Structures are given as structure tokens and as C-alpha cells.
Amino acid sequence: MQNINLSIKEAADAHIELIPPPFDELYRAMGYKNFVLLFDYFGGQNVYVPTLRTIFSDAIKARIRQEIGESTLSMPDIAKKYGYTSQYLRRAMSL
């Protein structure tokens, strides 16, 4: 089995231009081993990939709440630090 995987990796590396988009970009970014793990886990499924900001949203908001409580930074400074507007933070923190 190891030889088969090595042969597949060699073929993919030699002809990466034949891997259809956007999978060619994933392959280049992740490398063979992680690419195979991804497809072993999710192969055949429809998977939505949100932005990192969406995935980390709750953790970011928790950290912002903590900083608001402990920091001497102003709301505009904290908002700028995390790439939000002050108005958005005020709305988000009131929820």
C-alpha cells in the first residue's frame, strides 16, 4: 500500500496541472499528506468552507469582551486592532 501511495504522490506532483481547480490550489497549499487526509475525511460530501473570521467569531468576541474589561484601550482602538468598526463592536457586544 505504501508503494501505491508513493506512486500516486509522484504522479500528482509530476502533473499537478491536471488536478482540477480549486483542488490544485489546495494540493499546493496543503501538500500530499494533508490533501489525502482531507479527502479521506470529506470525500464525496458537499462541504461549505466559511471565512476564518466566521469560524473564529465567538472566540474573537470573547477576547474583545475581555479586553474591553481589562484594557485602557478605547473602543475604536480595540475595533481597529481586530478589523471591526466601533459601531459593529457596540452592536455585537450588546447581544
C-alpha positions as CSV (number, residue, x, y, z in Angstrom):
1,M,0.0,0.0,0.0
2,Q,2.9,2.4,0.8
3,N,4.3,2.0,-2.7
4,I,0.8,2.7,-4.2
5,N,0.6,6.0,-2.2
6,L,4.1,7.0,-3.2
7,S,3.3,6.3,-6.8
8,I,0.1,8.4,-6.6
9,K,2.0,11.2,-4.9
10,E,4.7,11.1,-7.6
11,A,2.1,11.2,-10.4
12,A,0.3,14.1,-8.7
13,D,3.5,16.1,-8.2
14,A,4.6,15.5,-11.8
15,H,1.3,16.5,-13.3
16,I,-0.3,18.9,-10.8
17,E,-1.6,21.0,-13.7
18,L,-4.0,18.1,-14.4
19,I,-5.6,18.3,-10.9
20,P,-8.9,20.3,-11.4
21,P,-9.3,23.7,-9.8
22,P,-9.7,24.6,-7.0
23,F,-8.2,21.3,-5.8
24,D,-4.9,22.0,-7.5
25,E,-4.6,25.1,-5.2
26,L,-5.5,23.0,-2.2
27,Y,-2.9,20.4,-3.1
28,R,-0.2,23.0,-3.5
29,A,-1.1,24.7,-0.2
30,M,-1.6,21.5,1.9
31,G,0.8,19.0,0.4
32,Y,0.0,15.4,-0.5
33,K,-0.4,14.0,3.0
34,N,-2.8,16.7,4.3
35,F,-4.7,16.6,1.0
36,V,-5.2,12.9,1.3
37,L,-6.4,13.3,4.9
38,L,-8.9,16.0,3.8
39,F,-10.3,13.8,1.1
40,D,-10.3,10.7,3.3
41,Y,-12.5,12.6,5.8
42,F,-14.7,14.7,3.5
43,G,-14.5,12.8,0.2
44,G,-17.9,12.6,-1.6
45,Q,-19.6,15.3,0.7
46,N,-20.6,18.8,-0.1
47,V,-18.7,21.0,2.3
48,Y,-19.1,24.7,2.9
49,V,-15.9,26.5,3.9
50,P,-16.7,29.8,5.6
51,T,-14.2,32.5,6.2
52,L,-11.8,32.2,9.1
53,R,-13.4,35.3,10.7
54,T,-16.7,33.4,10.8
55,I,-15.1,30.3,12.3
56,F,-13.3,32.3,15.0
57,S,-16.1,34.9,15.5
58,D,-17.1,33.7,19.0
59,A,-13.5,33.4,20.2
60,I,-12.7,36.9,18.8
61,K,-15.8,38.4,20.5
62,A,-14.9,36.7,23.8
63,R,-11.4,38.2,23.6
64,I,-12.7,41.6,22.8
65,R,-15.1,41.5,25.8
66,Q,-12.1,40.5,27.9
67,E,-10.0,43.4,26.5
68,I,-12.9,45.9,27.0
69,G,-13.0,44.9,30.7
70,E,-9.2,44.9,31.3
71,S,-7.8,47.4,28.8
72,T,-7.1,51.0,28.8
73,L,-7.7,51.0,25.0
74,S,-10.7,52.8,23.7
75,M,-13.4,51.0,21.7
76,P,-12.2,52.5,18.4
77,D,-8.6,51.2,19.2
78,I,-9.9,47.7,20.1
79,A,-12.1,47.7,17.0
80,K,-9.2,48.7,14.8
81,K,-7.0,46.0,16.4
82,Y,-9.4,43.3,15.3
83,G,-10.5,44.8,12.0
84,Y,-14.0,45.8,13.0
85,T,-15.7,49.2,13.2
86,S,-16.6,50.7,16.6
87,Q,-20.3,50.7,15.6
88,Y,-20.2,47.0,14.8
89,L,-18.5,46.2,18.1
90,R,-21.0,48.1,20.1
91,R,-23.8,46.2,18.3
92,A,-22.1,42.9,18.6
93,M,-21.2,43.3,22.3
94,S,-24.7,44.3,23.3
95,L,-26.0,40.9,22.1
